[in-house]
């Protein structure tokens, strides 16, 4: 009886983290990057890795719990193989991903719940991305306002011109500037992606400068 209790206990200890990691993977995968909770940014980015670890834990629970079942090996193998593959791929490409750090953080004038965050990414394609982060009922949310590649002609700087207006300055010879309105909810009127102004939800494609 003590052996059975110990086996049940070990199965529970395997299923509990599997449930928690699986829930985190599903929640992260279902969350939106644009306007999503900052708290869910890591589970969203690592959903593939979390899903792989979940499958490995489920396979271990089956091997531990279904000792006398003829399907024990088959079920465990069906979970273990994709789990190991997903974990290896996520870990391999994750280690080769971008190093990132915040270059600049600036609160909106007169608004303590809203701020600009300029992030530098170094990896395969060095570049910078600009985000607006705003506090909400469920926590801080983040919206991407711009992304540009290149250290010389990319996104050089950004600043608030008013509590709901952002000015972005590009590098290079021309040093173009773009201004974007931030709506009350925190979402930008348009997004500057690699030189093109994209209107969220606008199927026509590029926005026009005001």
Secondary structure, DSSP 8 states (H G I E B T S, - for coil): -HHHHHHHHHHHHHHHHHHHHHHHHHHHHHS-STTEEGGGHHHHHTHHHHHHHHHHHHHHHHHHH-SS-TTHHHHHHHHHHHHHHHHHHHHHHHHTS-EEEEEEEEEETTEEEEEEEEEEEESSS-EEEEEEEEEETTEEEEEEEEEEE-SSSSEEEEEEEETTEEEEEE-TTT--EEEEEB-TTS-BS-EEETTEEE-TT-TT-B----
